[in-house]
Amino acid sequence: MKDSRAAQRHRVLKVGLIEFSGGGAIPCVVKNLSASGAALEVESAIDIPNRLTLAIPPEPIKWPCRVVWRGEKRIGVTFSSPDSP
């Protein structure tokens, strides 16, 4: 099976925060990470919007993201610029 990802992902186990435009945030676990995206484990993927910001404290970087797939308790995101569709 061919992997069509833009960049190879590496397994990690980091605590992250999914931040929303309205000011709320929920915790997540970053399961894998690459230069172009990540897989996040959450309590429930149902109410997570298609656009979000991923923060991995204490790193100072926050990544604007777009959800590209979702399961019951996991989502896959691609990093995007704030202006991209």
N, C-alpha and C positions, 0 to 999 in steps of 0.2 A: 504494500500500500504506500503510495507516494504522499509525503508530507508537503502540503502547499503553503506552509507558513512563510512569511517574508523573512523571518530570522529564527534561528534555532533557539528553543526555549530551554531553560535550565531549571531543574527542580530546586525549589527553595521552601522554606517553612518560616514565613515572616508574618507578624501581626500587622494588619493594615487597617485603614479607615476608608470607607466609601462615603464621600461627601457629596451632598446634593446642592443644587443651585439655590434652594430655599433656605439653606443654612443648617439643615440636619445632617447627621452622620450616623453610620452604623459600622460596627466592627466586622472585619473579614480576616480570612487567612489566605495569604498569597501562596499558592501551591506551586506555580511555575512562573517564570519571568523571562522576557527577552527584551531586545531593544524596541520591538514593535508591539508587544502586548503581554497579557498575563491571564492566568486562570485563578479565579478567586472562589473560595468556599465561603458560603454565607448561611445564616440560619434558614432563610427562605428567599428564593430568587424572584418570587412573584411580584413584589411591590417595588423592585429596583427599576428605575427609569432607564431608557436606552442611552442616555448621556449622563455621565457622572465624573467625579474627580477622585483619583486614587492617591492616597497619602500613605507613606510607610515611615512612621516616626521611628527614630529621630532624624531620618534623612530629610533635608530641607526641600526636596523636590516634590511637587504635586503634578500628577499627570492627568490631563483631560483625556477621557476615554469614551469609547462607543462600544456598547455591548454587541458582540457578533454571534454569540450563541448562549443559550441558557438551559440549565437542567433544573431539577428540583432544588438542589442546594449548592449548585456551582454555576458560575458564569464565566464566559470568555470575553475578554475585552481587547480592543486594539487601541493603542495610544494615538491621539489625534490632536491637531491644533484646535484652539477654541473656535476658529472660523470655519473649519471643515464641515461639510454636510453630514 
